[in-house]
Amino acid sequence: MTYTTITAALVSLALLLNIILAVFVVFLERRDPGSTWAWLLVLFFIPVAGFILYLIFGQNLSRKKMFEWSDPNKIGIMEITKNQIEMLQKGEFPFHDTKTAQYKDLIYMLLVNDRSILTQDNQVEIFIDGNDKFRSLLHDIDHAQDHIHLEYYIIRNDKLGKELLQMLVKKAKEGVDVKILYDAMGSRRLPKKFFRPLIEAGGKTSAFFPAVIPHLNLQVNFRNHRKLVIIDGETGYVGGFNIGDEYLGLKKKFGYWRDTHLKITGKAVFGMQTRFILDWNQASTAKIKYEDRLFPEMGAKGETDVQIVSSGPDSEWEQIKYGILKIISSAKKYIYIQTPYFIPDASVLDALKIAALSGVDVRLMIPNKPDHAFVYWATYSNVGELLKTGAKVYIYDNGFIHAKTIIADGKIATVGTANTDVRSFKLNFEVNAFLYDQKLVKQLVDIFHDDMNLSRELSLEEYQNRPLYIRFKESLSRLLSPIL
């Protein structure tokens, strides 16, 4: 058999595989049309490489139940959910703050679809600087008495990572139950020996969706992007900061790292604890079973109303996205958004356009530099769509903004791990806190205004006069945006 014949056979085989895969994408997987067309273009224009890219990025996750834990009944989650739903249906819910009642439709939706119980006794502290956040976290870890549960997408083997590990080893030696759950892709550079001192001290670790073949993880989608810490069942942390020196502003590439993170004390922590247990039990063979100490009795810690909302590709509904859509549609005065990546699907983009065209003051803040090139230019392309409607866009110039915050009318906000993009809405496992508290939301509004002073406004004229090479980058990135 000649070289030419072998080459022709291989090319024919590659084309056949592409055709089979294209049929699979179109007819067997229930993708949205934008994603389907994007993958078809990739498969037909770059046949062999496209096939490999699909294996890495394009696999779909069936709507199967990934997270199972029968013990939530023991803390009354099902009963509380049922009671809250019935009271909302009858108009008898005992709202402590009448302003929260304005969002009873949103609260009801999150209750029904995610069992996101509304708790009304929380104290919430906002962190926008990594040094402040980790100083508080290390202090609370140092004072832990019973257990420390950590769940992060990224953990680095650097100064901050080692400092945190050292503190956890100390607590494990004191008899505190320490568990760390990390994402195998996000923390892929973490050496295996990193956790050895903690394991030797009695702590436990587990990886989410680890590679079948070491150092060859082809599962780029369906990553655990959540960042949660629960200490003694009473104190919880949730937000955008991962664990690494760049989050302290120590990486020259990014400069100052501007993020938003919450420290919550109160019964909302029970929702965070439940989320951690479900995630841990999915990843680890050492299952967590119900114990009273994980959900301790506690009095009211504050007056902030909170719902802890989770979503992921295994869910039937996109709970966080639907919650965001309800916030946007309910806004009468203004909507403020901070996100490092702005690649919304058509529903969210249209909702923001409608709001802006209806006279709502829509403001979006994004970074001035990319950490992922294609994602950045796809963001820039979507920004142009908003500018045409009269929305205002601000480019943050004081480093890198990584905050995931949405605020409406000074009454409601959501802060968490979900970016305003398709990946967070559909492909990653995320968790957000939905906050109903005018005083707390005002703090977030003031923070946004302060950030505006460190940003420059992007005008429609400036955007329309962008160079041709930028237009090309945008066009290519936007074409691929459904699969980014």
C-alpha positions as CSV (number, residue, x, y, z in Angstrom):
1,M,0.0,0.0,0.0
2,T,1.5,3.3,-1.1
3,Y,1.9,6.4,1.1
4,T,-0.7,8.2,-1.0
5,T,-3.2,5.4,-0.4
6,I,-2.6,5.4,3.4
7,T,-3.0,9.2,3.5
8,A,-6.2,9.1,1.5
9,A,-7.6,6.3,3.8
10,L,-6.7,8.3,7.0
11,V,-8.3,11.5,5.5
12,S,-11.4,9.5,4.6
13,L,-11.6,8.0,8.1
14,A,-11.2,11.5,9.7
15,L,-14.0,12.8,7.5
16,L,-16.2,9.8,8.3
17,L,-15.6,10.3,12.1
18,N,-16.5,14.0,11.7
19,I,-19.8,13.1,9.9
20,I,-20.7,10.6,12.6
21,L,-19.9,13.1,15.3
22,A,-21.8,15.9,13.5
23,V,-24.9,13.6,13.4
24,F,-24.4,12.8,17.1
25,V,-24.2,16.5,18.0
26,V,-27.2,17.5,15.9
27,F,-29.6,14.6,16.6
28,L,-28.6,12.8,19.8
29,E,-27.4,15.6,22.1
30,R,-30.0,18.2,23.1
31,R,-27.8,21.3,22.6
32,D,-29.1,24.8,22.0
33,P,-28.9,25.8,18.3
34,G,-26.0,28.3,18.8
35,S,-23.8,25.6,20.5
36,T,-24.7,23.1,17.8
37,W,-23.8,25.4,14.9
38,A,-20.5,26.4,16.6
39,W,-19.5,22.7,17.0
40,L,-20.5,21.9,13.4
41,L,-18.3,24.7,12.2
42,V,-15.3,23.5,14.2
43,L,-15.8,19.9,13.1
44,F,-16.1,20.7,9.3
45,F,-13.4,23.4,9.1
46,I,-10.8,21.7,11.2
47,P,-11.7,18.0,10.8
48,V,-9.0,16.2,12.9
49,A,-8.3,18.9,15.4
50,G,-12.0,19.6,15.7
51,F,-12.6,16.0,16.7
52,I,-10.0,16.2,19.4
53,L,-11.4,19.6,20.6
54,Y,-14.8,18.1,20.9
55,L,-13.5,15.2,23.0
56,I,-12.0,17.8,25.4
57,F,-14.6,20.5,25.4
58,G,-17.8,19.3,23.9
59,Q,-18.9,16.2,25.9
60,N,-22.3,16.6,27.3
61,L,-23.4,15.6,30.8
62,S,-26.6,13.6,31.0
63,R,-29.3,14.9,33.3
64,K,-28.6,12.3,35.9
65,K,-28.6,12.7,39.6
66,M,-25.0,13.2,40.5
67,F,-25.4,14.4,44.1
68,E,-27.3,12.2,46.5
69,W,-27.6,12.5,50.2
70,S,-30.7,11.1,52.0
71,D,-29.8,12.8,55.3
72,P,-31.0,16.3,54.5
73,N,-34.4,15.1,55.8
74,K,-32.8,14.9,59.2
75,I,-32.2,18.6,59.3
76,G,-35.6,19.3,58.0
77,I,-34.7,20.7,54.6
78,M,-37.6,19.0,52.8
79,E,-40.1,19.9,55.5
80,I,-38.9,23.6,55.7
81,T,-39.0,23.8,51.9
82,K,-42.5,22.5,51.8
83,N,-43.7,24.8,54.6
84,Q,-42.1,27.9,53.0
85,I,-43.7,27.0,49.6
86,E,-47.1,26.6,51.1
87,M,-46.9,29.9,53.1
88,L,-45.8,31.8,50.0
89,Q,-48.7,30.3,48.0
90,K,-51.1,31.4,50.6
91,G,-49.5,34.8,51.1
92,E,-48.8,33.9,54.7
93,F,-45.0,33.9,54.7
94,P,-43.7,35.7,57.9
95,F,-41.3,38.2,56.2
96,H,-39.2,40.1,58.7
97,D,-38.5,42.8,56.1
98,T,-41.5,43.8,54.0
99,K,-39.2,44.9,51.2
100,T,-38.1,41.3,50.8
101,A,-41.7,40.4,50.1
102,Q,-41.4,42.3,46.8
103,Y,-39.3,39.4,45.6
104,K,-41.6,36.6,46.7
105,D,-41.9,35.3,43.1
106,L,-38.1,35.0,42.9
107,I,-37.9,33.4,46.3
108,Y,-40.6,30.9,45.4
109,M,-38.9,29.9,42.2
110,L,-35.6,29.2,43.9
111,L,-37.4,27.3,46.6
112,V,-39.3,25.1,44.2
113,N,-36.4,24.4,41.8
114,D,-33.4,24.3,44.1
115,R,-34.8,23.9,47.6
116,S,-33.1,27.2,48.4
117,I,-34.6,28.0,51.8
118,L,-34.9,31.7,52.7
119,T,-33.1,32.4,56.0
120,Q,-33.7,35.7,57.7
121,D,-31.3,35.8,60.6
122,N,-27.8,36.3,59.0
123,Q,-24.9,38.6,59.4
124,V,-23.0,39.2,56.2
125,E,-19.6,40.9,55.8
126,I,-18.3,41.9,52.3
127,F,-14.7,41.5,51.3
128,I,-13.3,43.1,48.1
129,D,-9.6,42.7,48.9
130,G,-7.8,39.4,49.0
131,N,-5.6,40.3,51.9
132,D,-8.6,41.2,54.0
133,K,-10.5,38.1,53.0
134,F,-7.7,35.6,53.8
135,R,-6.8,37.4,57.0
136,S,-10.3,36.9,58.2
137,L,-10.5,33.3,56.9
138,L,-7.2,32.3,58.5
139,H,-8.4,33.9,61.8
140,D,-11.7,31.9,61.7
141,I,-9.9,28.7,60.8
142,D,-7.5,29.2,63.7
143,H,-10.5,29.5,66.1
144,A,-12.3,26.5,64.7
145,Q,-13.4,24.0,67.3
146,D,-15.1,21.2,65.5
147,H,-14.8,21.1,61.7
148,I,-13.4,23.0,58.7
149,H,-14.8,22.2,55.2
150,L,-13.1,23.9,52.2
151,E,-14.1,23.7,48.6
152,Y,-12.2,25.6,45.9
153,Y,-11.8,25.5,42.2
154,I,-8.1,26.6,42.4
155,I,-5.6,25.9,45.1
156,R,-2.0,27.0,44.3
157,N,1.3,25.6,45.6
158,D,2.5,29.0,46.5
159,K,3.0,31.3,49.6
160,L,-0.8,31.6,50.4
161,G,-1.5,28.0,49.6
162,K,1.2,26.8,51.9
163,E,0.2,29.2,54.7
164,L,-3.4,27.9,54.5
165,L,-2.2,24.3,54.5
166,Q,0.0,24.9,57.5
167,M,-2.9,26.3,59.5
168,L,-5.1,23.4,58.5
169,V,-2.4,20.9,59.5
170,K,-2.2,22.6,62.9
171,K,-6.0,22.3,63.4
172,A,-6.1,18.7,62.2
173,K,-3.4,17.9,64.9
174,E,-5.7,19.6,67.4
175,G,-8.4,17.1,66.5
176,V,-10.5,19.4,64.3
177,D,-12.2,17.5,61.4
178,V,-10.6,19.1,58.2
179,K,-11.8,18.3,54.7
180,I,-10.6,19.9,51.4
181,L,-12.4,19.4,48.1
182,Y,-10.7,20.8,45.1
183,D,-11.4,20.7,41.3
184,A,-9.0,18.4,39.5
185,M,-8.8,20.7,36.5
186,G,-8.6,24.0,38.2
187,S,-5.9,22.7,40.6
188,R,-4.1,20.5,38.0
189,R,-0.8,22.1,38.8
190,L,-1.0,21.1,42.4
191,P,1.6,18.4,43.2
192,K,0.2,15.3,44.8
193,K,2.5,15.6,47.8
194,F,1.1,19.0,48.6
195,F,-1.6,17.6,50.9
196,R,0.6,14.9,52.5
197,P,1.2,16.8,55.7
198,L,-2.5,17.4,56.2
199,I,-3.4,13.7,55.5
200,E,-0.7,12.6,57.9
201,A,-2.2,14.9,60.5
202,G,-5.7,13.3,60.1
203,G,-7.2,15.6,57.5
204,K,-9.0,14.4,54.3
205,T,-8.9,15.6,50.7
206,S,-10.7,14.7,47.5
207,A,-10.6,15.8,43.9
208,F,-13.7,16.6,41.8
209,F,-13.8,14.8,38.4
210,P,-10.1,13.6,38.5
211,A,-8.3,12.5,35.4
212,V,-8.6,8.7,34.6
213,I,-5.0,9.0,33.3
214,P,-2.8,11.1,35.6
215,H,-1.9,14.5,34.1
216,L,-4.3,13.9,31.2
217,N,-7.6,15.4,32.1
218,L,-9.8,15.7,29.0
219,Q,-12.9,16.9,31.0
220,V,-12.6,20.6,30.5
221,N,-16.3,21.1,30.9
222,F,-18.4,20.3,34.0
223,R,-15.9,21.7,36.5
224,N,-16.6,22.5,40.1
225,H,-16.2,26.2,40.1
226,R,-17.6,26.7,43.6
227,K,-15.7,28.4,46.4
228,L,-17.0,27.5,49.8
229,V,-15.7,27.4,53.4
230,I,-17.8,26.2,56.3
231,I,-16.4,26.5,59.8
232,D,-18.1,24.7,62.7
233,G,-21.4,24.9,60.9
234,E,-21.9,28.6,61.9
235,T,-19.6,30.6,59.6
236,G,-19.4,30.4,55.9
237,Y,-17.5,32.0,53.0
238,V,-18.6,32.2,49.4
239,G,-17.5,34.3,46.5
240,G,-14.9,34.8,43.7
241,F,-11.5,34.4,45.5
242,N,-9.6,31.2,44.9
243,I,-6.5,30.3,46.9
244,G,-3.3,31.6,45.3
245,D,-0.9,34.5,45.4
246,E,-2.5,36.3,42.4
247,Y,-5.6,36.8,44.6
248,L,-3.5,38.9,46.9
249,G,-2.3,41.0,44.0
250,L,1.1,39.4,43.9
251,K,1.2,38.5,40.2
252,K,2.6,41.1,37.8
253,K,0.4,39.9,35.0
254,F,-2.8,40.9,36.8
255,G,-1.7,43.5,39.3
256,Y,-4.2,44.3,41.9
257,W,-6.9,41.6,42.1
258,R,-10.4,43.1,42.7
259,D,-12.9,40.5,43.7
260,T,-16.0,40.1,45.9
261,H,-16.4,37.6,48.7
262,L,-18.9,37.2,51.5
263,K,-18.6,36.0,55.1
264,I,-21.9,34.7,56.3
265,T,-22.8,33.9,59.9
266,G,-26.3,32.4,60.5
267,K,-28.6,29.7,59.3
268,A,-27.8,30.4,55.6
269,V,-24.6,28.5,56.4
270,F,-26.8,25.3,56.6
271,G,-27.4,25.7,52.9
272,M,-23.7,26.0,52.3
273,Q,-23.0,23.0,54.5
274,T,-25.5,20.9,52.6
275,R,-23.9,21.9,49.3
276,F,-20.4,21.0,50.5
277,I,-21.6,17.6,51.8
278,L,-23.3,16.8,48.5
279,D,-20.2,17.8,46.5
280,W,-17.9,15.9,48.9
281,N,-20.0,12.7,48.8
282,Q,-20.0,12.8,45.0
283,A,-16.2,13.0,44.9
284,S,-15.1,10.9,47.9
285,T,-15.6,7.4,49.0
286,A,-15.4,8.5,52.7
287,K,-19.0,9.7,52.8
288,I,-20.2,12.3,55.2
289,K,-23.3,11.2,57.3
290,Y,-25.6,13.4,59.2
291,E,-24.4,14.6,62.6
292,D,-25.9,17.3,64.8
293,R,-22.6,19.0,65.1
294,L,-22.6,19.8,61.4
295,F,-25.9,21.8,61.8
296,P,-25.6,23.3,65.3
297,E,-28.4,25.2,67.0
298,M,-27.8,29.0,67.0
299,G,-29.6,32.1,67.7
300,A,-30.1,35.0,65.3
301,K,-26.8,36.5,64.1
302,G,-28.2,39.4,62.1
303,E,-31.2,40.5,60.0
304,T,-30.0,39.9,56.4
305,D,-32.3,37.6,54.3
306,V,-30.3,35.1,52.2
307,Q,-30.9,32.2,49.8
308,I,-28.0,30.0,48.9
309,V,-28.5,28.9,45.3
310,S,-26.6,26.2,43.4
311,S,-26.7,25.2,39.7
312,G,-24.8,22.8,37.4
313,P,-25.0,20.9,34.2
314,D,-26.8,18.0,35.9
315,S,-29.7,20.2,36.8
316,E,-32.9,20.4,34.8
317,W,-33.2,24.1,35.3
318,E,-30.4,26.8,35.2
319,Q,-31.3,28.1,38.7
320,I,-28.7,30.8,39.0
321,K,-29.4,32.1,35.5
322,Y,-33.1,32.1,36.1
323,G,-32.6,34.0,39.3
324,I,-30.6,36.6,37.5
325,L,-33.2,36.9,34.8
326,K,-35.9,37.6,37.5
327,I,-33.7,40.2,39.1
328,I,-33.2,41.9,35.7
329,S,-36.8,41.8,34.8
330,S,-37.9,43.2,38.2
331,A,-35.5,46.2,38.1
332,K,-37.2,49.6,37.8
333,K,-34.3,52.0,38.4
334,Y,-30.9,50.4,37.8
335,I,-28.9,47.2,37.3
336,Y,-25.2,47.1,38.1
337,I,-23.1,44.1,36.9
338,Q,-19.5,43.3,37.6
339,T,-18.1,40.2,35.8
340,P,-14.7,39.2,34.4
341,Y,-16.4,37.5,31.5
342,F,-19.6,38.8,29.8
343,I,-20.7,36.1,27.4
344,P,-24.4,35.7,28.3
345,D,-26.8,33.6,26.3
346,A,-29.6,35.3,24.2
347,S,-32.0,35.3,27.1
348,V,-29.8,37.3,29.5
349,L,-28.5,39.6,26.8
350,D,-32.1,40.3,25.6
351,A,-33.3,40.9,29.1
352,L,-30.5,43.5,29.6
353,K,-31.3,45.1,26.3
354,I,-35.0,45.3,27.1
355,A,-34.2,46.8,30.5
356,A,-31.9,49.5,29.0
357,L,-34.3,50.3,26.2
358,S,-37.1,50.7,28.9
359,G,-35.1,53.4,30.7
360,V,-33.5,51.3,33.4
361,D,-29.9,52.4,34.1
362,V,-27.9,49.4,33.1
363,R,-24.2,49.5,33.9
364,L,-21.6,46.8,33.2
365,M,-18.0,46.7,34.5
366,I,-15.4,44.4,33.0
367,P,-11.6,44.0,33.1
368,N,-9.2,46.0,31.0
369,K,-7.1,43.0,30.3
370,P,-7.7,39.4,29.3
371,D,-6.8,36.3,31.3
372,H,-8.3,34.2,28.4
373,A,-8.0,35.8,25.0
374,F,-11.0,34.3,23.2
375,V,-13.2,34.9,26.2
376,Y,-12.1,38.6,26.4
377,W,-12.9,39.4,22.8
378,A,-16.2,37.6,23.0
379,T,-16.9,39.8,26.0
380,Y,-16.0,42.9,24.1
381,S,-18.3,41.8,21.2
382,N,-21.3,41.5,23.6
383,V,-20.5,44.8,25.2
384,G,-21.0,46.4,21.8
385,E,-24.6,45.0,21.8
386,L,-25.3,46.6,25.1
387,L,-23.8,50.0,24.2
388,K,-26.3,50.4,21.3
389,T,-29.2,50.2,23.8
390,G,-27.9,53.1,25.9
391,A,-26.3,50.9,28.6
392,K,-23.1,52.1,30.2
393,V,-19.9,50.1,30.1
394,Y,-16.9,50.6,32.4
395,I,-13.4,49.2,31.9
396,Y,-11.8,48.6,35.2
397,D,-8.2,50.0,35.1
398,N,-7.0,49.3,38.6
399,G,-5.7,45.8,38.0
400,F,-8.0,42.8,37.3
401,I,-11.7,42.7,38.3
402,H,-12.9,39.2,39.0
403,A,-16.1,40.0,41.0
404,K,-19.3,38.3,40.2
405,T,-21.9,40.8,41.4
406,I,-25.3,41.8,40.2
407,I,-27.3,44.6,42.0
408,A,-30.8,45.9,41.3
409,D,-32.6,49.0,42.6
410,G,-30.6,49.0,45.9
411,K,-32.8,46.2,47.2
412,I,-31.4,42.9,46.0
413,A,-28.1,41.5,44.9
414,T,-26.4,38.2,44.1
415,V,-22.8,37.5,44.8
416,G,-21.0,34.2,44.3
417,T,-19.0,32.1,41.9
418,A,-21.0,32.4,38.7
419,N,-19.8,34.7,36.0
420,T,-22.3,36.2,33.5
421,D,-21.5,33.7,30.9
422,V,-22.7,30.5,29.3
423,R,-20.0,28.4,31.0
424,S,-21.2,29.4,34.5
425,F,-24.9,29.1,33.5
426,K,-24.7,25.7,31.8
427,L,-21.3,24.0,32.0
428,N,-19.9,24.6,35.5
429,F,-21.1,23.8,39.0
430,E,-21.7,27.1,40.7
431,V,-23.1,28.6,44.0
432,N,-24.4,32.1,44.6
433,A,-25.9,33.9,47.6
434,F,-29.0,35.9,46.8
435,L,-29.2,38.8,49.2
436,Y,-32.3,40.7,50.3
437,D,-31.2,43.6,52.5
438,Q,-31.2,47.3,51.6
439,K,-28.3,48.2,54.0
440,L,-26.1,45.4,52.7
441,V,-27.0,46.1,49.1
442,K,-26.2,49.8,49.6
443,Q,-22.6,48.7,50.6
444,L,-22.4,46.9,47.2
445,V,-23.7,49.9,45.4
446,D,-21.1,52.1,47.1
447,I,-18.4,49.7,46.2
448,F,-19.5,49.8,42.5
449,H,-19.4,53.6,42.5
450,D,-15.9,53.5,44.1
451,D,-14.8,51.1,41.3
452,M,-16.3,53.5,38.7
453,N,-13.8,56.1,39.9
454,L,-11.0,53.5,39.0
455,S,-12.5,52.8,35.6
456,R,-13.0,54.5,32.3
457,E,-16.3,54.6,30.5
458,L,-16.3,52.9,27.0
459,S,-18.4,55.1,24.7
460,L,-20.4,53.7,21.7
461,E,-18.3,56.0,19.4
462,E,-15.1,54.6,20.7
463,Y,-16.4,51.0,20.3
464,Q,-17.6,51.7,16.7
465,N,-14.2,53.1,15.8
466,R,-12.2,50.1,17.0
467,P,-9.5,48.8,14.6
468,L,-10.2,46.2,12.0
469,Y,-8.0,43.6,13.7
470,I,-10.1,43.9,16.9
471,R,-13.3,43.5,14.9
472,F,-11.8,40.3,13.4
473,K,-10.9,38.9,16.9
474,E,-14.4,39.8,18.1
475,S,-16.1,38.1,15.1
476,L,-14.1,34.9,15.5
477,S,-14.6,34.8,19.3
478,R,-18.3,35.6,19.1
479,L,-18.7,32.7,16.6
480,L,-17.2,30.3,19.2
481,S,-18.8,32.0,22.2
482,P,-21.5,29.3,22.7
483,I,-18.8,26.7,23.4
484,L,-16.2,28.9,25.2
